[in-house]
C-alpha cells in the first residue's frame, strides 16, 4: 500500500506541498481543526458545533479549484452542460468542438461502464486515479454506471445456498414424518 502523503508533506503547516494534488482531485473546500496559513486557501467560516465544543472547525475554500468534470483536457474546446450524480450513475451532457475526452475527477474503480449517446463506450483510467470517456465532436450525453464486480456471482452463490438450505430442510421434514 502506497502512502498518500510523504512524511515531509504531512501536517497542517505544509498544506501548500499537497495543494496541487488536492486541486487535481477537484476538491473545493478543506476542513481542519487547526488554523491553516496557506495562500491557496481562503477562510470561509469557523464553526463550533456543541458536540465538539470547545473545538473549532475551520472551513476553507480552495482558490481556483478544478471542476469535477471537464471536456477536452487535451486542448479541445468544450464544456459540461449538465452533470447529475446519483451514486451508482453519473450522467453528463457535454459539448465538444472535436473528438476528445470527458474527464471526471472521481476515483476510478473496476465496475464502471460508459455509454455515449446510448452506445457503449470505452471507460478509461486518467492520471492513474480519475475516469475519462472518449467523445466525438458535437453535443452528447455521457452516462457512467457502476456495477460492483462480483455482484452477480455473489447473488448466484447466495441463491444456490438458499436452494440447498431449503432442500435440506424439506428433506429433514420428510424424514420426520
DANORJO-V600362 format. One line per field, one symbol per residue. ss: DSSP state (H for helix, E for strand, - for the rest). psi: psi as a letter, one per 30 degrees, with the letter a starting at -180 (. if undefined). burial: I if it has 9 or more other ideal C-beta (glycine too) atoms within 8 Angstrom, else O. A space follows every 50 residues. Layout:
ss=???
psi=???
burial=???
//
This chain:
ss=------HHH--HHHHHHHHHHHHH----EEEE--------EEEEEEE--H HH----EEEEEE------EEE------EEEEEEEE---EEEEEEEE---E EEEE-------EEEEE--EEE-EEEE---EEEEEE--EEEEEEEEE---- HHHHHHHHHHHHHHHHHHHHHHHHHH-
psi=kkkekleffkkffhefffeeeeefggkfkkkkfkkkjkffkkkelklike fgkgkkkkkkkkkhlklekkkhfgfkklljekkkkgdgkkkkklkkflka lkkjhlkkkkfklkkjhfkklkklkkgfflkkkkklkaklkkkkkkjkkf eeeeeeeeeeeeeeeeeeeeeeeeff.
burial=OOOOOOOOIOOOOIIOOIIOOIIIOIIOIIOIOOOIOOOIIOOOOOOIOO OOOOOOIIIIIIOOIIOOIIIIOOOIOIOIOOIOOOOOIIIIIIIIOOOI IIIIIIOIOOOIIIIIOOOOIOIIIIOOOIIIIIIOOOOIIIIIIIOOOO OOOOOOOOOOOOOOOOOOOOOOOOOOO
//
